[in-house]
Amino acid sequence: MKQRHILVVPFMLSVLFVACTFGANASGDGSAKWSEAKANDWYEKQPWLVGANYIPSNAINELEMFQAATFDPAINDRELGLAESIGMNTARVFLQDQLWEQDPAGFKDRLNTFLGIAAKHHIRPLLVLFDSCWETNPHLGPQHPPIPGIHNSGWVQSPGKERLLNLADEPKLRSYVVGVVGAFANDDRILGWDIWNEPDNRGGDKMEDVPAKVKRVNELLPKAFAWARSMHPTQPLTSGLWTGNWSDPAKESATTRIQLEESDVISFHNYDWPEKFTERIKELQVYHRPLLCTEYMARGAGSTFDGSLPIAKKYNVAAINWGLVAGKTQTYLPWDSWERPYVLLQPTIWFHEVFRKDGTPYREHEVTLIRELTGRGTPLNTR
């Protein structure tokens, strides 16, 4: 709620504060954060949103998913068909800024093709523009093969460390956001825009100068929201909370405050046991905005479909688990594989993912549960 951030100041200073805040939110062109009423009206028009963070099984990262040489409509069609078959109606999909700089027209065409495939399967993606996780130096062209036994061994950040910290590259980042959002701002095949994934994450490869990274991210994050809003998208904007204390404004990180202040709808990540999942939902209900859990389901950490999905339905929270089909990301392996790769032994249970590469469910009970809770989906072999 807005009053959680109000300061007690003299009247004239209050006026100036409100004016400056409005100017920042409005981006100088009349665009503004959605009101609570508009956000909730939008959410009431949606079905219960259930889906997966999606990357095709033949791609190690978002570059390999969308580069011209490796973009594969056929596998996207097949795997999104699996998602549809179990009642999923959304997917969270990561983009990458270098794809835009390399070939704006080609990238737009491939993204348009992907959206058409998703629409065929009644899936409306939430598109992620920036990401602070994993490899800090992304590069176009052929990507290295998966490192045996390691979870997400080829995922890349957007932007990478160099572009993030180089102020001269900021116009390129703005061009990317404005270009992509502007091209699809009125496209009802898109559910929404996730501006930045885990903005203050240090990165998976122990990025140096973490304070400098977080400082720069906190400068760019509100700008990225403003760049997107300047295109007047009909879809909501968000950036998911993922760590820290959300129950006490005095204990929120600067990044969390920006995410809460800028997001039209509140998104968050939770890989905890059901009790903690419920607690996080209740902490965020005070904002009276739609809640979207855009990452959950890590079996070995206590987050499962059985435990979390019924809770999400009870509180009308969108639920987007990590991973659909096991493949080159190897995210069926646990996070601790970075310290001890699963080469000689496999984990007792899969960490993420719903389907094996051949399209069979990892656990039949899970796909049955998803169909039952969503009231949607039909097994492929009965169509």
KOLFI-721812 format. One line per field, with one value per residue (C-alpha): residue in three letters; residue number from 1; x, y, z. Coordinates in nm, 3 decimals, decimal comma. Layout:
residuo (Ala:...)
num (NUM:...)
c1 (X:...)
c2 (Y:...)
c3 (Z:...)
! end
This chain:
residuo (Met:Lys:Gln:Arg:His:Ile:Leu:Val:Val:Pro:Phe:Met:Leu:Ser:Val:Leu:Phe:Val:Ala:Cys:Thr:Phe:Gly:Ala:Asn:Ala:Ser:Gly:Asp:Gly:Ser:Ala:Lys:Trp:Ser:Glu:Ala:Lys:Ala:Asn:Asp:Trp:Tyr:Glu:Lys:Gln:Pro:Trp:Leu:Val:Gly:Ala:Asn:Tyr:Ile:Pro:Ser:Asn:Ala:Ile:Asn:Glu:Leu:Glu:Met:Phe:Gln:Ala:Ala:Thr:Phe:Asp:Pro:Ala:Ile:Asn:Asp:Arg:Glu:Leu:Gly:Leu:Ala:Glu:Ser:Ile:Gly:Met:Asn:Thr:Ala:Arg:Val:Phe:Leu:Gln:Asp:Gln:Leu:Trp:Glu:Gln:Asp:Pro:Ala:Gly:Phe:Lys:Asp:Arg:Leu:Asn:Thr:Phe:Leu:Gly:Ile:Ala:Ala:Lys:His:His:Ile:Arg:Pro:Leu:Leu:Val:Leu:Phe:Asp:Ser:Cys:Trp:Glu:Thr:Asn:Pro:His:Leu:Gly:Pro:Gln:His:Pro:Pro:Ile:Pro:Gly:Ile:His:Asn:Ser:Gly:Trp:Val:Gln:Ser:Pro:Gly:Lys:Glu:Arg:Leu:Leu:Asn:Leu:Ala:Asp:Glu:Pro:Lys:Leu:Arg:Ser:Tyr:Val:Val:Gly:Val:Val:Gly:Ala:Phe:Ala:Asn:Asp:Asp:Arg:Ile:Leu:Gly:Trp:Asp:Ile:Trp:Asn:Glu:Pro:Asp:Asn:Arg:Gly:Gly:Asp:Lys:Met:Glu:Asp:Val:Pro:Ala:Lys:Val:Lys:Arg:Val:Asn:Glu:Leu:Leu:Pro:Lys:Ala:Phe:Ala:Trp:Ala:Arg:Ser:Met:His:Pro:Thr:Gln:Pro:Leu:Thr:Ser:Gly:Leu:Trp:Thr:Gly:Asn:Trp:Ser:Asp:Pro:Ala:Lys:Glu:Ser:Ala:Thr:Thr:Arg:Ile:Gln:Leu:Glu:Glu:Ser:Asp:Val:Ile:Ser:Phe:His:Asn:Tyr:Asp:Trp:Pro:Glu:Lys:Phe:Thr:Glu:Arg:Ile:Lys:Glu:Leu:Gln:Val:Tyr:His:Arg:Pro:Leu:Leu:Cys:Thr:Glu:Tyr:Met:Ala:Arg:Gly:Ala:Gly:Ser:Thr:Phe:Asp:Gly:Ser:Leu:Pro:Ile:Ala:Lys:Lys:Tyr:Asn:Val:Ala:Ala:Ile:Asn:Trp:Gly:Leu:Val:Ala:Gly:Lys:Thr:Gln:Thr:Tyr:Leu:Pro:Trp:Asp:Ser:Trp:Glu:Arg:Pro:Tyr:Val:Leu:Leu:Gln:Pro:Thr:Ile:Trp:Phe:His:Glu:Val:Phe:Arg:Lys:Asp:Gly:Thr:Pro:Tyr:Arg:Glu:His:Glu:Val:Thr:Leu:Ile:Arg:Glu:Leu:Thr:Gly:Arg:Gly:Thr:Pro:Leu:Asn:Thr:Arg)
num (1:2:3:4:5:6:7:8:9:10:11:12:13:14:15:16:17:18:19:20:21:22:23:24:25:26:27:28:29:30:31:32:33:34:35:36:37:38:39:40:41:42:43:44:45:46:47:48:49:50:51:52:53:54:55:56:57:58:59:60:61:62:63:64:65:66:67:68:69:70:71:72:73:74:75:76:77:78:79:80:81:82:83:84:85:86:87:88:89:90:91:92:93:94:95:96:97:98:99:100:101:102:103:104:105:106:107:108:109:110:111:112:113:114:115:116:117:118:119:120:121:122:123:124:125:126:127:128:129:130:131:132:133:134:135:136:137:138:139:140:141:142:143:144:145:146:147:148:149:150:151:152:153:154:155:156:157:158:159:160:161:162:163:164:165:166:167:168:169:170:171:172:173:174:175:176:177:178:179:180:181:182:183:184:185:186:187:188:189:190:191:192:193:194:195:196:197:198:199:200:201:202:203:204:205:206:207:208:209:210:211:212:213:214:215:216:217:218:219:220:221:222:223:224:225:226:227:228:229:230:231:232:233:234:235:236:237:238:239:240:241:242:243:244:245:246:247:248:249:250:251:252:253:254:255:256:257:258:259:260:261:262:263:264:265:266:267:268:269:270:271:272:273:274:275:276:277:278:279:280:281:282:283:284:285:286:287:288:289:290:291:292:293:294:295:296:297:298:299:300:301:302:303:304:305:306:307:308:309:310:311:312:313:314:315:316:317:318:319:320:321:322:323:324:325:326:327:328:329:330:331:332:333:334:335:336:337:338:339:340:341:342:343:344:345:346:347:348:349:350:351:352:353:354:355:356:357:358:359:360:361:362:363:364:365:366:367:368:369:370:371:372:373:374:375:376:377:378:379:380:381:382:383)
c1 (0,000:0,127:0,113:0,390:0,638:0,495:0,726:0,610:0,734:0,619:0,339:0,544:0,808:0,532:0,402:0,748:0,793:0,465:0,542:0,885:0,747:0,477:0,732:0,950:0,658:0,517:0,844:0,785:0,520:0,204:0,267:0,219:0,210:-0,129:-0,364:-0,472:-0,814:-0,673:-0,439:-0,715:-0,957:-0,698:-0,646:-1,018:-1,032:-0,760:-0,818:-0,620:-0,269:-0,057:0,254:0,627:0,945:1,014:1,325:1,327:1,515:1,763:1,874:2,124:2,020:1,804:2,054:2,044:1,664:1,624:1,933:1,858:2,091:1,933:1,574:1,357:0,982:0,915:1,047:0,871:0,548:0,595:0,692:0,432:0,185:0,296:0,230:-0,117:-0,190:-0,163:-0,368:-0,096:-0,196:0,112:0,491:0,771:1,024:1,360:1,487:1,840:1,950:2,227:1,970:1,813:2,140:2,253:1,938:1,629:1,410:1,510:1,467:1,120:1,026:1,142:0,968:0,653:0,677:0,720:0,417:0,214:0,315:0,229:-0,110:-0,182:-0,155:-0,354:-0,043:0,026:0,390:0,531:0,842:1,157:1,376:1,679:1,830:2,108:2,166:2,457:2,724:2,837:2,988:2,727:2,823:2,637:2,710:2,758:2,714:2,927:2,780:2,642:2,903:2,838:2,656:2,598:2,269:2,216:2,579:2,525:2,267:2,368:2,283:2,124:2,296:2,633:2,872:3,054:2,742:2,575:2,860:2,952:2,739:2,806:2,606:2,287:2,141:2,175:1,976:1,710:1,688:1,634:1,353:1,180:1,219:1,087:0,808:0,712:0,683:0,445:0,285:-0,066:-0,026:-0,283:-0,079:0,154:0,051:0,295:0,653:0,892:1,138:1,427:1,474:1,632:1,801:2,034:2,138:2,517:2,528:2,608:2,978:3,068:3,069:3,323:3,224:2,879:2,809:2,890:2,660:2,370:2,423:2,411:2,111:1,922:1,995:1,883:1,580:1,345:1,475:1,393:1,038:1,013:1,145:0,885:0,605:0,697:0,566:0,222:0,192:-0,151:0,014:0,124:0,486:0,649:0,980:0,981:1,084:1,305:1,491:1,495:1,236:0,907:0,704:0,874:0,938:1,229:1,403:1,339:1,641:1,663:1,605:1,291:1,152:1,203:1,036:0,733:0,705:0,728:0,536:0,179:0,125:0,334:0,545:0,769:0,976:0,950:1,124:1,033:0,809:0,431:0,427:0,679:0,503:0,180:0,365:0,513:0,172:0,025:0,315:0,235:-0,144:-0,116:-0,046:-0,391:-0,254:-0,257:0,008:0,208:0,454:0,688:0,930:0,860:0,890:1,228:1,151:1,469:1,420:1,066:0,878:0,653:0,343:0,165:0,253:0,244:-0,008:-0,319:-0,211:-0,169:-0,520:-0,664:-0,524:-0,574:-0,201:-0,061:0,183:0,474:0,715:1,076:1,126:0,910:1,116:1,454:1,729:2,050:1,993:2,015:1,798:1,664:1,994:2,006:2,168:2,442:2,574:2,782:2,983:2,959:2,867:2,635:2,860:2,903:2,575:2,239:2,023:1,766:1,488:1,473:1,500:1,301:1,123:0,791:0,866:1,147:1,288:1,072:0,759:0,670:0,599:0,868:0,589:0,244:0,074:0,201:0,052:-0,275:-0,281:-0,219:-0,503:-0,736:-0,659:-0,678:-0,975:-0,794:-0,573:-0,604:-0,338:-0,177:-0,248:-0,624:-0,657)
c2 (0,000:0,348:0,480:0,240:0,472:0,815:1,057:1,318:1,649:2,009:2,079:2,243:1,973:1,714:1,879:1,872:1,508:1,404:1,599:1,442:1,095:1,142:1,267:0,963:0,724:0,910:0,894:1,249:1,151:1,080:0,709:0,597:0,292:0,123:0,205:-0,072:-0,066:-0,103:-0,384:-0,576:-0,520:-0,667:-0,968:-1,037:-1,083:-1,352:-1,720:-1,869:-1,842:-2,158:-2,225:-2,286:-2,091:-2,214:-2,270:-2,547:-2,861:-2,806:-2,462:-2,396:-2,031:-1,752:-1,670:-2,023:-2,018:-1,710:-1,677:-1,731:-2,031:-2,223:-2,095:-2,407:-2,351:-2,725:-2,803:-2,498:-2,625:-2,975:-2,868:-2,594:-2,861:-3,060:-2,756:-2,714:-3,084:-3,046:-2,726:-2,462:-2,129:-1,913:-1,937:-1,713:-1,661:-1,482:-1,249:-1,104:-0,752:-0,858:-1,031:-0,692:-0,514:-0,782:-0,796:-0,604:-0,704:-1,070:-1,091:-0,935:-1,185:-1,483:-1,354:-1,302:-1,660:-1,786:-1,588:-1,740:-2,090:-2,009:-1,868:-2,188:-2,367:-2,103:-1,990:-1,621:-1,563:-1,326:-1,190:-1,114:-0,830:-0,831:-1,093:-1,069:-1,444:-1,668:-1,597:-1,233:-1,219:-1,329:-1,345:-1,403:-1,699:-2,065:-2,137:-2,387:-2,731:-2,810:-2,876:-3,234:-3,266:-2,891:-2,704:-2,426:-2,425:-2,202:-1,943:-1,582:-1,244:-0,956:-0,720:-0,871:-0,719:-0,496:-0,343:-0,307:-0,109:0,096:0,412:0,465:0,147:0,274:0,406:0,055:-0,088:0,178:0,102:-0,265:-0,204:0,060:-0,149:-0,477:-0,339:-0,091:-0,365:-0,573:-0,313:-0,389:-0,761:-0,956:-1,275:-1,139:-1,162:-0,901:-0,775:-0,886:-0,599:-0,754:-1,099:-1,099:-0,762:-0,769:-1,133:-1,151:-1,392:-1,760:-1,723:-1,514:-1,180:-0,936:-0,587:-0,696:-0,362:-0,180:-0,414:-0,361:0,016:0,027:-0,207:0,018:0,312:0,127:-0,059:0,242:0,368:0,034:0,054:0,409:0,307:0,030:0,258:0,517:0,269:0,263:-0,117:-0,263:-0,538:-0,491:-0,447:-0,626:-0,735:-1,027:-1,006:-1,299:-1,250:-1,046:-0,923:-0,816:-0,780:-0,467:-0,167:-0,063:-0,392:-0,399:-0,366:-0,069:-0,306:-0,452:-0,103:-0,013:-0,334:-0,273:0,093:0,032:-0,292:-0,280:-0,634:-0,789:-1,090:-1,295:-1,612:-1,880:-2,217:-2,287:-2,531:-2,466:-2,282:-2,023:-1,995:-1,907:-1,657:-1,480:-1,451:-1,292:-1,046:-0,922:-0,916:-0,579:-0,413:-0,510:-0,593:-0,916:-1,164:-1,374:-1,634:-1,644:-1,904:-2,200:-2,582:-2,716:-3,062:-3,109:-2,776:-2,860:-2,669:-2,907:-2,901:-3,101:-2,850:-2,512:-2,530:-2,585:-2,287:-2,070:-2,162:-2,092:-1,738:-1,683:-1,644:-1,712:-2,003:-2,039:-2,317:-2,338:-2,570:-2,767:-3,024:-3,161:-3,060:-2,864:-2,634:-2,942:-2,771:-3,107:-3,113:-2,932:-2,596:-2,766:-2,919:-2,602:-2,725:-3,100:-3,190:-3,488:-3,683:-4,024:-4,020:-3,869:-3,682:-3,881:-3,667:-3,415:-3,054:-2,881:-2,984:-3,155:-3,374:-3,594:-3,509:-3,779:-3,603:-3,845:-3,692:-3,715:-3,788:-3,878:-3,763:-3,408:-3,366:-3,520:-3,271:-2,974:-3,084:-3,132:-2,794:-2,597:-2,787:-2,784:-3,005:-3,334:-3,604:-3,591:-3,956:-3,900:-3,606)
c3 (0,000:-0,084:0,272:0,373:0,198:0,284:0,467:0,719:0,575:0,551:0,305:0,028:0,040:0,018:-0,299:-0,451:-0,349:-0,509:-0,825:-0,858:-0,791:-1,053:-1,299:-1,245:-1,282:-1,579:-1,771:-1,888:-2,143:-1,946:-1,897:-1,540:-1,320:-1,328:-1,043:-0,809:-0,974:-1,324:-1,219:-1,045:-1,331:-1,567:-1,341:-1,307:-1,683:-1,677:-1,616:-1,331:-1,472:-1,452:-1,655:-1,664:-1,723:-2,073:-2,278:-2,539:-2,448:-2,734:-2,609:-2,331:-2,288:-2,423:-2,699:-2,836:-2,812:-3,035:-3,256:-3,624:-3,655:-3,366:-3,344:-3,377:-3,425:-3,445:-3,098:-2,952:-3,106:-2,968:-2,617:-2,577:-2,685:-2,382:-2,162:-2,313:-2,260:-1,882:-1,859:-1,866:-2,021:-1,973:-1,989:-1,871:-2,151:-2,132:-2,405:-2,441:-2,536:-2,776:-2,997:-3,059:-3,128:-3,372:-3,585:-3,467:-3,761:-3,750:-3,373:-3,397:-3,668:-3,464:-3,151:-3,355:-3,481:-3,125:-3,008:-3,288:-3,177:-2,816:-2,919:-3,112:-2,779:-2,587:-2,399:-2,336:-2,236:-1,977:-2,150:-1,945:-2,076:-1,842:-1,610:-1,350:-1,310:-1,414:-1,679:-1,678:-2,028:-2,282:-2,647:-2,971:-3,194:-3,103:-2,733:-2,544:-2,471:-2,124:-1,857:-1,741:-1,412:-1,355:-1,320:-1,578:-1,689:-1,993:-1,888:-1,953:-1,806:-1,990:-2,004:-1,926:-1,677:-1,927:-2,076:-1,737:-1,583:-1,891:-1,886:-2,257:-2,333:-2,169:-2,499:-2,643:-2,352:-2,395:-2,768:-2,687:-2,438:-2,648:-2,963:-2,828:-2,611:-2,880:-3,141:-2,929:-2,699:-2,822:-2,881:-2,682:-2,727:-2,457:-2,092:-1,961:-1,937:-1,663:-1,674:-1,481:-1,331:-0,982:-1,045:-0,745:-0,780:-0,763:-1,059:-1,072:-1,142:-0,836:-1,012:-0,876:-0,760:-0,644:-0,470:-0,795:-0,983:-0,743:-0,740:-1,119:-1,137:-0,897:-1,128:-1,440:-1,306:-1,276:-1,610:-1,773:-1,638:-1,774:-2,116:-2,135:-2,017:-2,279:-2,538:-2,368:-2,349:-2,293:-2,089:-1,725:-1,612:-1,322:-1,168:-0,928:-0,564:-0,478:-0,150:0,169:0,418:0,255:0,572:0,710:0,480:0,702:0,622:0,248:0,020:-0,214:-0,507:-0,350:-0,290:-0,656:-0,769:-0,546:-0,639:-1,014:-1,073:-1,203:-1,076:-0,800:-0,895:-0,670:-0,649:-0,384:-0,366:-0,003:0,180:0,164:0,499:0,378:0,043:0,223:0,443:0,142:-0,023:0,290:0,312:-0,039:-0,011:0,170:-0,168:-0,298:-0,642:-0,841:-0,729:-0,973:-0,847:-1,145:-1,005:-0,777:-0,771:-0,663:-0,536:-0,336:-0,158:-0,045:-0,316:-0,510:-0,723:-0,453:-0,182:-0,358:-0,642:-0,423:-0,210:-0,519:-0,631:-0,285:-0,287:-0,664:-0,723:-1,070:-1,057:-1,301:-1,209:-1,323:-1,618:-1,861:-2,052:-1,940:-2,178:-2,223:-1,925:-1,699:-1,439:-1,329:-1,135:-0,797:-0,728:-0,526:-0,847:-0,882:-0,581:-0,651:-1,011:-1,055:-1,290:-1,132:-0,941:-1,029:-0,775:-0,583:-0,729:-1,011:-0,896:-1,175:-1,498:-1,568:-1,870:-1,990:-2,332:-2,493:-2,366:-2,089:-1,747:-1,482:-1,234:-1,364:-1,044:-1,099:-1,445:-1,325:-1,036:-1,266:-1,494:-1,197:-1,039:-1,363:-1,504:-1,837:-2,050:-2,229:-2,250:-2,594:-2,665:-2,621:-2,857)
! end
